[in-house]
Amino acid sequence: QVQLAESGGGLVQPGGSLRLSCAASGFTLDDNAVAWFRVTSGDEREPVACVNGDGSTDYADFAKDRFTISRDKAKNAVFLQMNSLKPEDTAVYYCGSRSKCRGSTSPFSSWGQGTQVTVTS
């Protein structure tokens, strides 16, 4: 079975950085897409970034200049490097998986428990 576990969140000042981790089990990164989503205080799930099995990436507009998604195949993990953080980035961040970032009829699934990111002065 596919399982994902998020970690790396915390409290940071505006302009700071965090690196989130998504540890995957039950599948290989070469054959699946993994995406980061976030849920703010408004309870709306918002896509952040995605990496395909071939390594290609996809970003939300708000994330494309500040965030970087990457993979470590040896660790079977996906990371989200977040720089120049803003208060509006405050949210619970989750990772999920499916076959492709775009073009799949299946929703992202196998969500972990999420990791809290709080950006405040």
Disulfide bonds with the S-S distance in Angstrom:
Cys22-Cys95 2.09
Cys50-Cys101 2.03
